[in-house]
Amino acid sequence: MSTVNRPPARTGDLRAAKPLDSVLNRPMSFFWSTQSIFLWAFTSLNASPLEVYILAGQSNMDARAHRRDLPPDLQEPRADILFYYDVTWTALAPGSSSRPSPPDGFGPEISFGRSMADRSVEKRRVGLIKHSKGGTSLAADWQPDTGAQYRLFVAKIKGALASLARDKRTFELRGLVWMQGERDATTAVDAVNYEKNLRSFLSHIRSTLSAPDLPIVIGRIYAPSKPFRTEVRSAQERVSATTSNVVLVDTDDLGLLDVIHFDAPAQIELGRRFAKALLGVTEFKSP
């Protein structure tokens, strides 16, 4: 298993604010005035660069846990943690899943964001970009350049980072968290090709973001009901062991709502594990 080394802040690429159209190849047209006001207020709190983390995957990243099962302190919005899930930056809060309605779901971002922001006495300025869709495969939906979810994923990142740049908000791209693979564990052919597809996906997203050393955390699937889970899990282990700045997080002891989806306590713990793995430390301040 390789070790995550957090990249130093640099100017001139996506780790620092700059005009992003030239880097990401096409302009973004949407920008909400309410978003501008929110970012201005957030920026005024602290001039330090915003640490940006990307969270992506399928249903266990989108998540199926309900906000009512969160402790009261985790149900409250965190205005000091920016969150980009739809088409605008907001305060981090539950409601970032397509289910359960209206939406009332939450994923690992709730505890992940707090763990990253609260890890030192001086609060860190953190922004999370999340893109997830249940039932999607790396074999088709997340294929670089051709898959529908990959294209939406890249477009969302473009929109989020471009809006920060327009607001003259300095930022550093710090890492990617990937929780996906249950769908590919459904068929033999997708499971056999998972390692190749995962390597391609990680290589392409690093290239697209001009971040060749971007730290990446992979959540190893549990999915005991999937017939080809062993092949996918083994592929995730091999990729994390042989790719620079990629680490694996175990999920085997986390509770389930059903045969696939993590329950609320599991999602809280998962977010903390992702944070710990990404930081590459043995202790950090949990919320």
PyMOL commands that set and color helices and strands:
alter all, ss='L'
color gray80, all
select helices_A, chain A and resi 21-24+33-45+59-62+67-69+72-75+109-117+148-166+184-186+188-192+194-208+229-242+264-279
alter helices_A, ss='H'
color red, helices_A
select strands_A, chain A and resi 50-57+65-66+78-84+89-92+105-106+126-132+171-179+216-219+246-249
alter strands_A, ss='S'
color yellow, strands_A
deselect
rebuild
show_as cartoon
